[in-house]
Amino acid sequence: MFRAIPLFNGDPSNPGKDTLKLLLTKHHFGETKMDKITIGPMPYMSVMPTLLVGANVKGKANYMTAAWATVACLAPPMVCVAINKTRFTAKGIEENKSFSLNVPSAKHVVETDHCGLVSGAHDDKSKVFKSFYGKLKTAPLAEECPVNIECKLFKSVDCGSHLLYIGEVIEIHVDKACATDGKPDTEKLDPIMYAQAAYWKVGKPIDKAFSAGKKYLKK
Amino acid sequence: MFRAIPLFNGDPSNPGKDTLKLLLTKHHFGETKMDKITIGPMPYMSVMPTLLVGANVKGKANYMTAAWATVACLAPPMVCVAINKTRFTAKGIEENKSFSLNVPSAKHVVETDHCGLVSGAHDDKSKVFKSFYGKLKTAPLAEECPVNIECKLFKSVDCGSHLLYIGEVIEIHVDKACATDGKPDTEKLDPIMYAQAAYWKVGKPIDKAFSAGKKYLKK
């Protein structure tokens, strides 16, 4: 089905270095031949949320930038976030069995990125955002972030370099100005998307979910 | 620190029904008083990727729309996706210990949403996308999607209604036309973001990650 063809796309004096395996198939996609490359295993995801993971470490609030997070369960509601084992934040989560996920707005991109550049082990990040506490008294919530998710640790899964922390959502706080009908409003939040080592705005709506697909059978 | 104030914001003849607890704090955020509402526990995430989970079920390719996915580990590279236990796709993952995550472009939003509206148990979805196979012979990859991630099941975590499937990334296929310097290019991919029961385009870049934060200390 596939033919692997080595291509020289780098330094011609060192053909092996930048060689890509180009996969050509006999299939046709639309009017054009499928032309895919393989890039090897990597921790890739198309788009991700930019968040601040809040944890108390030795009694002090700390925030760490993270994008490797999503929803893990509907009932009970759970979220998960992958954190490097060596991170200061991991110590706080283990210590208190709780953490928070905070959604910063685009206007706080500098503060947000700062929390990913420096470690709480060396720099006090407790003043980058103002902290408040909700139902869980040990998961600091960043006031400036329009959404704050309080999480009680359900399980941590050892995946290798990273622990995947799965937390039950205990409460969600939302800036009143960023809510519509009692729920977080994406456009009002102006959240930061993460992809390809860069931060992005949310663009235009394309269509409604659980609805757009009804056009498929009519095609 | 907090005062919970019940508010009537719904039917005045049934004040309990739509009551929101409004949390007012004594803190000040910028020039305005922090004004947050609590919305209770829910499976919330600010922005998420829209993906098609590919799995062979009883030897036939099937694709399921999913947004509850992210990166789970750097080394080895892993991704995870939450899937309802009752889903047809879950059967295929358990059967073959493998699955794929496929990144559709905005132009395929109708096909993508369709795969979330109908179940493979009742409707044959093997023809919605053309399938090809890579290193794992049991994880169907959707040709029309510009990125295809082949995953070998590492672990499934029972979270309640959903299983969180964690898979080791074995190979990634990228449309040559959507790659820059051998990596998936977000703007060329034109991926579909999911938030608030809707699909969105990726917007404008805000800043570079691991760089924007350097301005923080200069402030």
Interface residues (C-beta under 8 A of the other chain):
Chain A: M1 F2 D18 L20 L22 L23 T25 H27 F29 G30 M34 D35 K36 I37 T38 I39 G40 P41 M42 P43 Y44 M45 S46 V47 M48 P49 L51 A67 W68 A69 T70 V71 A72 C73 L74 A75 P76 P77 M78 V79 C80 A82 N84 V103 A106 V109 V110 E111 T112 D113 H114 C115 G116 L117 V118 V128 K130 F132 Y133 G134 E143 E144 V147 N148 I149 F154 K155 V157 C159 G160 S161 H162 L164 I166 E168 V169 I170 E171 I172 H173 V174 D175 K176 A177 A179 G182 K183 P184 D185 T186 L189 P191 I192 M193 Y194 A195 Q196 A197 A198 Y199 W200 K201 V202 G203 K204 P205 I206 D207 K208 A209 F210 S211 A212 G213 K214 K215 Y216 L217 K219
Chain B: M1 N9 D18 L20 L22 L23 T25 H27 F29 M34 D35 K36 I37 T38 I39 G40 P41 M42 P43 Y44 M45 S46 V47 M48 P49 L51 A67 W68 A69 T70 V71 A72 C73 L74 A75 P76 P77 M78 V79 C80 A82 N84 V103 A106 V109 V110 E111 T112 D113 H114 C115 G116 L117 V118 V128 K130 F132 Y133 G134 E143 E144 V147 N148 I149 F154 K155 V157 C159 G160 S161 H162 L164 I166 E168 V169 I170 E171 I172 H173 V174 D175 K176 A177 A179 G182 K183 P184 D185 T186 L189 P191 I192 M193 Y194 A195 Q196 A197 A198 Y199 W200 K201 V202 G203 K204 P205 I206 D207 K208 A209 F210 S211 A212 G213 K214 K215 Y216 L217 K219
